[in-house]
Amino acid sequence: MTDKYQFKVFLSGFSPWIILGAVLVMLPIVALMTLETINRQKKQSIHLMLEKGAALIRSFEAGTRMGMRGGHGSGFQLQRLLVETAAQPDIAHLLVVGIDGTVIAHSQVDRVGSHYGTGLDLESVYASAALTWRRTVALNGQAVFEIFGKFAPLTKPPNRPMHGHMMRMMDRPPPEREAQPMVIFVGFRTDAVDVAHAADVRHAVMMGAVLLLVGCAGVMLLFLAQNYRSTRASLAREKVFSDNLVSRMPIGLVAVDQDGRVTAVNSVAEATLGIRAVGVIGLAVKEAIPAILADTLAGTDSLVEKELLCPMADGRRIPMDVSAANLTGENGERFGQVILFKDLTEIRALRQELEKNRRLASVGRLAAGVAHEIRNPLSSIKGFATYFKEKYRESDRDQEIAGIMIQEVNRLNRVVGQLLEFSRPIRLHFQQVALKPFVQDAFRLVEPQSSQANVTMALDMADESLCGVMDTDKMSQVMLNLLLNALDAMPGGGRLTVRVSTDGDGSIAIQVMDTGTGVDPRDQPHIFEPYFSTKKTGTGLGLAIVHNIVKAHQGDILVERQTGGGTMVEITLPADKEA
């Protein structure tokens, strides 16, 4: 492959949609990172404000205690501290209120005695040890970050060693504890914080944009590198694929170049034509393959398809389906030819089998129609024969003739019934069946015939709890037919044994063995064919029906001549059939 072709393949995988995809992939990631940075900076700002407010509140409490120890009134000292502290440029207001909302002290003296904290549960704020914050707006419309919490300046300080002047004050009464619960509010101006926050947001957005550009560029570079590698790998895979495709095609392939020399031969062509690729590549096509195949390439301007008989070196003539076509490039220039062929031997055999089955199906439908048409006249004949038998009771000859007519009509009805049974599709209704009672029921049905023929019946079953999944009615028909056939094979008496067992895979085996004359080896291949019978009065449909029923159960049936004499019929039913 040329570098120009490789470059075209490389560019064919590059699309503007890739840029859009990279942006769509990176954008939510960068956006989440930017938002996380902004939120983290916001939380840090709130934490710093809370720390500053807590330190300020602690200093108020300590200053109020010192003022009271200095002899100043608590209210005067607190008011003075609030006014002095509020002079700082970042503080908007400071105030102390009771839990009823009455302002006890305020950085704005004229607000003392008013109400503050409407909408707040001051009792809960006082009861909580943690500080709470909120964003609010001052009277002048300025945004304020307000921190508020419990204010306890009169709480007894921790015990410390007492010096001399403190010893002299022991005769004085101890300072009063907190007279009333109070809540302190510290409001900070947010101008500088908002400016800093806006700057942080801009910085975070700019960094996010930079990360987005860098990420998209990285994704693009990664894609280009990956595309380059995948392009080279794809070209290599295409070559391997084309080679495997040629070698593993289910039909024969022979490719030739524009000079008529063989360039490729797959394994099917080798096996079909009896050649080896290493021995024919480079040879002229007429020297490598049979001439009748090579001639299909002569003067080929379009696709050629035909069936022909190809003579082989061993004298065989193989029917083949042959296709030949030219190989052309992008500009329409021919650079070779290819011939494809398939051995039609198996296909023709399948066609013949299909045609045979079609004919048998037609015969079956015809037989079914004829059987239906025959039954009605047979019923009439039987009725008249019964009538005449009753009417001419005095004549033994007439009684005998009428009886023969009735027997023959019954026999014809059985034949018609078997014919209908054979022609109909088998519909099965599976259920789990205990095999011991199943066989015993079949024994009871043929017990009169076995007694008359002096045949002993026995059941050989090591595990009497064995069960099988089957259509009870159909398999009862199978068992009854096999038992009757076995009894017919022992007119002078004998022994009939039914053996039931299971294989290691769970399949069920039912063997019907007799001590009769056995099956003629010449007849054994035809036993299950319709209308084949060794009996003079047989219809030849019994074992054919048995075979169809067993196959419908996805089982197997075989007939063997036993060494000591007699016949063994074995039925095998699969274990995985579901009820």
Secondary structure, 3 states (H helix, E strand, C coil): CCHHHHHHHHHHCCCHHHHHHHHHHHHHHHHHHHHHHHHHHHHHHHHHHHHHHHHHHHHHHHHHHHHHHCCCCHHHHHHHHHHHHCCCCCEEEEEEEECCCEEEEECCHHHCCCECCCCCCHHHHHHCCCCEEEEEECCCCCEEEEEEEEECCCCCCCCCCCCHHHHHHHHCCCCCCCCCCEEEEEEEECHHHHHHHHHHHHHHHHHHHHHHHHHHHHHHHHHHHHHHHHHHHHHHHHHHHHHHHHHHCCCEEEEEECCCEEEEECHHHHHHHCCCHHHHCCCEHHHHCCHHHHHHHCCCCCCEEEEEEEECCCCCEEEEEEEEEEEECCCCCEEEEEEEEEECHHHHHHHHHHHHHHHHHHHHHHHHHHHHHHHHHHHHHHHHHHHHHHHCCCCHHHHHHHHHHHHHHHHHHHHHHHHHHHHCCCCCCCEEEEHHHHHHHHHHHHHHHHHHCCEEEEEEECCCCCEEEECHHHHHHHHHHHHHHHHHCCCCCEEEEEEEEECCCCCEEEEEEECCCCCCCCCHHHCCCCCCCCCCCCCCCHHHHHHHHHHHCCCEEEEEECCCCCEEEEEEECCCCCC
